[in-house]
Amino acid sequence: VGLCDLLIDKACRSCGVRIALADPGSAVVAARDVEEGLGGTMPHRIRTTLIHLRALAGRPGIEVRHHATPMYNSIFRVDDEMFVTPHLFALPGFQPPLLPLRRAHDAGLFDNLVGHFERIWATSVPVESQ
């Protein structure tokens, strides 16, 4: 089963799926590309990701959006568990650690990261509108 099939199945079971990708045309993506020494390839990598996710377009319970906020980390969350990859200065995205987190109590690190995502989500726009 591929990622899109898995996400579609989860959405069909009333699980909300939200994906916030950096806007490939934004200044923050251009700056990150320079910082990591990627030679202009980061915008293309984001567009390629969107091609892989196109099976999700128009599916109930699934939203894919762009944001133009600085990329501090990548967050992958399911219920009270998440994986976080902090973006470390001048390192390509595959080099920093993948940190597993579990929600232990209110107002802790987990809830702060959830709030971080929610604030980014509030500023994001649906991919279709761009």
Short mmCIF file of the C-alpha atoms (twelve columns), coordinates in Angstrom:
data_MODEL
# 
_entry.id   MODEL 
# 
loop_
_atom_site.group_PDB 
_atom_site.id 
_atom_site.type_symbol 
_atom_site.label_atom_id 
_atom_site.label_alt_id 
_atom_site.label_comp_id 
_atom_site.label_asym_id 
_atom_site.label_seq_id 
_atom_site.Cartn_x 
_atom_site.Cartn_y 
_atom_site.Cartn_z 
_atom_site.pdbx_PDB_model_num 
ATOM 1   C CA . VAL A 1   0.000   0.000  0.000  1 
ATOM 2   C CA . GLY A 2   1.363   3.408  -0.969 1 
ATOM 3   C CA . LEU A 3   1.254   6.545  1.152  1 
ATOM 4   C CA . CYS A 4   -1.656  8.095  -0.762 1 
ATOM 5   C CA . ASP A 5   -3.701  4.894  -0.488 1 
ATOM 6   C CA . LEU A 6   -3.022  4.789  3.256  1 
ATOM 7   C CA . LEU A 7   -4.036  8.438  3.735  1 
ATOM 8   C CA . ILE A 8   -7.197  7.988  1.642  1 
ATOM 9   C CA . ASP A 9   -8.128  4.940  3.710  1 
ATOM 10  C CA . LYS A 10  -7.601  6.869  6.952  1 
ATOM 11  C CA . ALA A 11  -9.671  9.796  5.685  1 
ATOM 12  C CA . CYS A 12  -12.477 7.384  4.755  1 
ATOM 13  C CA . ARG A 13  -12.419 6.247  8.400  1 
ATOM 14  C CA . SER A 14  -13.032 9.815  9.640  1 
ATOM 15  C CA . CYS A 15  -9.384  10.663 10.243 1 
ATOM 16  C CA . GLY A 16  -8.604  14.219 9.178  1 
ATOM 17  C CA . VAL A 17  -5.461  14.480 7.050  1 
ATOM 18  C CA . ARG A 18  -3.716  17.863 6.794  1 
ATOM 19  C CA . ILE A 19  -0.503  18.390 4.868  1 
ATOM 20  C CA . ALA A 20  1.226   21.779 4.914  1 
ATOM 21  C CA . LEU A 21  4.062   22.099 2.414  1 
ATOM 22  C CA . ALA A 22  6.247   25.134 1.933  1 
ATOM 23  C CA . ASP A 23  5.243   27.250 -1.058 1 
ATOM 24  C CA . PRO A 24  7.876   26.442 -3.688 1 
ATOM 25  C CA . GLY A 25  7.744   30.033 -4.968 1 
ATOM 26  C CA . SER A 26  8.243   31.643 -1.559 1 
ATOM 27  C CA . ALA A 27  11.254  33.576 -0.347 1 
ATOM 28  C CA . VAL A 28  11.711  31.166 2.579  1 
ATOM 29  C CA . VAL A 29  12.132  28.230 0.179  1 
ATOM 30  C CA . ALA A 30  14.646  30.186 -1.894 1 
ATOM 31  C CA . ALA A 31  16.593  31.094 1.260  1 
ATOM 32  C CA . ARG A 32  16.525  27.514 2.526  1 
ATOM 33  C CA . ASP A 33  17.730  26.265 -0.850 1 
ATOM 34  C CA . VAL A 34  20.744  28.616 -0.654 1 
ATOM 35  C CA . GLU A 35  21.395  27.710 2.984  1 
ATOM 36  C CA . GLU A 36  21.510  23.988 2.206  1 
ATOM 37  C CA . GLY A 37  23.515  24.496 -0.997 1 
ATOM 38  C CA . LEU A 38  20.886  22.757 -3.125 1 
ATOM 39  C CA . GLY A 39  21.488  24.780 -6.278 1 
ATOM 40  C CA . GLY A 40  17.859  25.739 -6.833 1 
ATOM 41  C CA . THR A 41  16.418  22.224 -6.490 1 
ATOM 42  C CA . MET A 42  14.262  22.668 -3.367 1 
ATOM 43  C CA . PRO A 43  11.301  24.258 -5.205 1 
ATOM 44  C CA . HIS A 44  11.391  21.370 -7.681 1 
ATOM 45  C CA . ARG A 45  11.428  18.816 -4.852 1 
ATOM 46  C CA . ILE A 46  8.293   20.412 -3.349 1 
ATOM 47  C CA . ARG A 47  6.555   20.370 -6.742 1 
ATOM 48  C CA . THR A 48  7.544   16.706 -7.174 1 
ATOM 49  C CA . THR A 49  6.004   15.945 -3.775 1 
ATOM 50  C CA . LEU A 50  2.777   17.567 -4.960 1 
ATOM 51  C CA . ILE A 51  2.801   15.334 -8.040 1 
ATOM 52  C CA . HIS A 52  3.080   12.290 -5.763 1 
ATOM 53  C CA . LEU A 53  0.196   13.607 -3.625 1 
ATOM 54  C CA . ARG A 54  -2.165  14.472 -6.488 1 
ATOM 55  C CA . ALA A 55  -4.253  11.335 -5.814 1 
ATOM 56  C CA . LEU A 56  -5.353  13.110 -2.613 1 
ATOM 57  C CA . ALA A 57  -6.847  16.104 -4.459 1 
ATOM 58  C CA . GLY A 58  -10.553 16.584 -3.821 1 
ATOM 59  C CA . ARG A 59  -10.779 13.705 -1.349 1 
ATOM 60  C CA . PRO A 60  -13.084 14.350 1.612  1 
ATOM 61  C CA . GLY A 61  -11.168 14.774 4.858  1 
ATOM 62  C CA . ILE A 62  -7.845  15.541 3.151  1 
ATOM 63  C CA . GLU A 63  -6.359  19.015 2.758  1 
ATOM 64  C CA . VAL A 64  -3.041  19.971 1.185  1 
ATOM 65  C CA . ARG A 65  -1.887  23.551 1.645  1 
ATOM 66  C CA . HIS A 66  1.095   25.799 1.033  1 
ATOM 67  C CA . HIS A 67  2.654   28.048 3.628  1 
ATOM 68  C CA . ALA A 68  5.336   30.714 3.409  1 
ATOM 69  C CA . THR A 69  6.645   30.584 6.971  1 
ATOM 70  C CA . PRO A 70  10.254  29.786 7.907  1 
ATOM 71  C CA . MET A 71  10.866  26.050 7.959  1 
ATOM 72  C CA . TYR A 72  11.998  25.223 11.474 1 
ATOM 73  C CA . ASN A 73  11.040  21.547 11.468 1 
ATOM 74  C CA . SER A 74  9.028   18.818 9.834  1 
ATOM 75  C CA . ILE A 75  6.202   17.380 11.921 1 
ATOM 76  C CA . PHE A 76  4.413   14.094 11.302 1 
ATOM 77  C CA . ARG A 77  1.579   13.602 13.794 1 
ATOM 78  C CA . VAL A 78  -0.935  10.844 14.493 1 
ATOM 79  C CA . ASP A 79  -3.152  11.361 17.542 1 
ATOM 80  C CA . ASP A 80  -0.896  11.668 20.604 1 
ATOM 81  C CA . GLU A 81  2.324   10.665 18.853 1 
ATOM 82  C CA . MET A 82  4.522   12.560 16.436 1 
ATOM 83  C CA . PHE A 83  7.875   12.502 14.729 1 
ATOM 84  C CA . VAL A 84  9.764   15.784 14.476 1 
ATOM 85  C CA . THR A 85  12.811  16.542 12.377 1 
ATOM 86  C CA . PRO A 86  14.392  19.831 13.438 1 
ATOM 87  C CA . HIS A 87  15.865  21.794 10.556 1 
ATOM 88  C CA . LEU A 88  19.475  22.467 11.428 1 
ATOM 89  C CA . PHE A 89  21.351  25.345 9.829  1 
ATOM 90  C CA . ALA A 90  23.113  24.471 6.566  1 
ATOM 91  C CA . LEU A 91  22.324  20.735 6.793  1 
ATOM 92  C CA . PRO A 92  20.233  19.020 4.127  1 
ATOM 93  C CA . GLY A 93  16.841  17.843 5.371  1 
ATOM 94  C CA . PHE A 94  17.860  14.168 5.501  1 
ATOM 95  C CA . GLN A 95  20.748  14.685 7.977  1 
ATOM 96  C CA . PRO A 96  19.099  15.997 11.170 1 
ATOM 97  C CA . PRO A 97  17.646  13.451 13.597 1 
ATOM 98  C CA . LEU A 98  14.068  12.158 13.534 1 
ATOM 99  C CA . LEU A 99  12.748  12.586 17.071 1 
ATOM 100 C CA . PRO A 100 9.816   10.476 18.306 1 
ATOM 101 C CA . LEU A 101 7.509   12.298 20.740 1 
ATOM 102 C CA . ARG A 102 4.503   11.181 22.732 1 
ATOM 103 C CA . ARG A 103 2.072   13.546 24.452 1 
ATOM 104 C CA . ALA A 104 2.715   13.168 28.190 1 
ATOM 105 C CA . HIS A 105 0.757   16.113 29.662 1 
ATOM 106 C CA . ASP A 106 -0.938  19.402 28.858 1 
ATOM 107 C CA . ALA A 107 1.128   22.399 27.748 1 
ATOM 108 C CA . GLY A 108 4.319   20.420 27.228 1 
ATOM 109 C CA . LEU A 109 6.595   20.098 24.211 1 
ATOM 110 C CA . PHE A 110 4.023   18.047 22.285 1 
ATOM 111 C CA . ASP A 111 1.275   20.654 22.712 1 
ATOM 112 C CA . ASN A 112 3.701   23.463 21.805 1 
ATOM 113 C CA . LEU A 113 4.538   21.695 18.537 1 
ATOM 114 C CA . VAL A 114 0.827   21.132 17.849 1 
ATOM 115 C CA . GLY A 115 0.289   24.867 18.374 1 
ATOM 116 C CA . HIS A 116 3.201   25.603 16.043 1 
ATOM 117 C CA . PHE A 117 1.553   23.546 13.300 1 
ATOM 118 C CA . GLU A 118 -1.852  25.136 13.939 1 
ATOM 119 C CA . ARG A 119 -0.381  28.644 13.594 1 
ATOM 120 C CA . ILE A 120 1.256   27.685 10.302 1 
ATOM 121 C CA . TRP A 121 -1.973  26.039 9.126  1 
ATOM 122 C CA . ALA A 122 -3.891  29.242 9.891  1 
ATOM 123 C CA . THR A 123 -1.641  31.172 7.482  1 
ATOM 124 C CA . SER A 124 -1.584  28.533 4.751  1 
ATOM 125 C CA . VAL A 125 -3.613  28.454 1.548  1 
ATOM 126 C CA . PRO A 126 -5.047  25.492 -0.377 1 
ATOM 127 C CA . VAL A 127 -2.681  24.298 -3.080 1 
ATOM 128 C CA . GLU A 128 -5.484  24.488 -5.676 1 
ATOM 129 C CA . SER A 129 -5.803  28.264 -5.214 1 
ATOM 130 C CA . GLN A 130 -2.230  28.951 -6.296 1 
# 
